[in-house]
Amino acid sequence: MAGRATTSEAPRFAPFGRYLLLERLAVGGMAEVYLAKRFDEGVSDLLAIKRIKPSLAENDDFIRMFLDEAKIAARLSHPGIARILELGRIGRSHYLAMDFVWGKDLLAIMRRVKLLGAQLSPSFVAWIGIGMLDALDSAHRLTDRHGAPMGLIHRDVSPQNVLVSFDGVVKLIDFGIAKAQSRSTETQAGVLKGKVGYMSPEQVKGSKIDHRSDLFAVGTCLYELLTLRTLFARENALEAMENVRYVKAEPLETQRADVPAGLASAIARAHAAEPDARWASARDMASALRAFLAQHDPSFDRVAAVTWMRDAFRKELVAERVRLDAFDQVGRPQVVRAEEPRRNSVTDLKVVGARDPAPPDWDGLGETLINDEPIPFVEGAPPPAPEEGPAEVYFHRDASAPGAVDPAALEEDVDVSLEPSQIDSAVIERLLPAADEKAEAAREPTQRHRTVKPEILPPSPRSREASWLVRALVAIALTSAGALAYYLYASSLVVASIEVRTLPEVDAVVLLDGVRRGTAPVRLENVQEGRHVVTIVAPGFEDAAREIVVTSNTTVMVEVALQPRDGP
């Protein structure tokens, strides 16, 4: 996942190890993403920190999934995939340091186009599709250190996970649930991973999937970019699953007649119900889109995409550039006002031929404010004070030696910072909290205790009678316990779970059959099979209720698009 510039929360300038967290960019079910800077050997440019939510810091499953993402992403190297820079642990908080991508995701782009009352050109959509497919092709062809194919599948290609940066690069993000042959976590039977509306038919059925499942999702994204409407997704997750399972979709030509046949046929082939009827690879589909673009609009290129992005988001672009450049100057020595802001790797958007928005009026800007809070532009500002706790231990790669790390060196409660080349299965196992506990339990005792053999006396007649009564009571208790255990076991066979998410994520209250069960996003455990009603209540939005059917040992995904309430 990469960061997106937002103004959702006031910056807290919170120290986090050798980093300074500037503001929270996004929060999901498993992790939260912050805009940050690093303070160790000088001051870094802006980057993104993704860390596990504090409420899940002790959850082995989430930590393992998070570390698996680091292991997979560390092997990926492509301009269309956001880079992971570092995996670390500060205290009990695991984190990833990643490239900060300044841009908008496809969902934000579609919302802006609707607001403008316009449509995306087929050329622009094809160009975005080529960027997505080039990144996926690199991921699908990924090999391990021994040259063996990893069999990587993204499994969550959706509008929220595709960014278009303001300097004209399509970025694929969030490999949190990617499937690879070397992945240490396996999907449980009956558990769906990903967003239902962007799954493939075989993914919904729980069948075996391969890289062609991602191509189906690409087809769904391109269809929605052209039509500005959801294809399979519905407020009722069961209905969405049925739509995907049987590919219930209106032909693209009936929804937008001006789409050229070359693009429409490429998308239709990606949407074939059977994987064998789809494109054989992401590279093949990208080649088809390139051929379409060369024939239909050969002049459309990165400059055209940049021009559209900067025009469509002109107001945000200027405001965010001021904001990001101010953040970039935090802690840098000898910061002085200039006619133009200091250029950095994030806000330098110079693309030859691209039209750039007019710069803001820097005269009279005075002390830059971020959400009405002054940023400390002090000369020679020191790095933030480290958090309380043990000193950090860093493992830097030696150019003359392999980048491997001795897992035994990763001690509990010692902060860790690893480069991508150092992340492997042994390191992941060591970083899991359970690994330390198991290692402690497996140690030989340091001191043996001598057992004193008690003196055995013959029982008295009264004690023999009492002993018989005790044995009878124990037998009855064991029989009852056995019956209870069997009942509990039989009951557990019909227990399932429900995952509830909302769009937007607004901490909505979730009720199951009228009983409050938490705040979305939330996973409801120990749900009995049968028919249930999930109700979502959020201030400022219409209440939403979904009737679902739960079968044994499954997880049902409920994704609800909240509708703003009219009036007070």
URVENKA-V48069 format. One record per helix or strand of 2 or more residues. SS is the DSSP state (alpha for helix, beta for strand). FROM is the first residue (numbers start at 1). TO is the last residue. If there is no record, write none. Layout:
BEGIN
ss = (SS & SS)
from = (FROM & FROM)
to = (TO & TO)
END
This chain:
BEGIN
ss = (beta & beta & beta & beta & alpha & alpha & beta & beta & beta & alpha & alpha & alpha & beta & beta & alpha & alpha & alpha & alpha & alpha & alpha & alpha & alpha & alpha & alpha & beta & beta & beta & alpha & beta & alpha & alpha & alpha & alpha & beta & beta & beta & beta & beta & beta & beta)
from = (14 & 19 & 31 & 47 & 54 & 60 & 84 & 93 & 103 & 106 & 122 & 159 & 162 & 170 & 196 & 201 & 212 & 237 & 252 & 261 & 275 & 282 & 302 & 314 & 369 & 373 & 393 & 407 & 416 & 420 & 425 & 433 & 461 & 495 & 509 & 515 & 522 & 530 & 544 & 555)
to = (16 & 27 & 39 & 52 & 56 & 75 & 90 & 100 & 105 & 116 & 140 & 161 & 165 & 172 & 198 & 205 & 227 & 245 & 255 & 270 & 277 & 296 & 312 & 328 & 370 & 374 & 395 & 409 & 418 & 422 & 431 & 442 & 492 & 503 & 512 & 519 & 528 & 537 & 550 & 561)
END
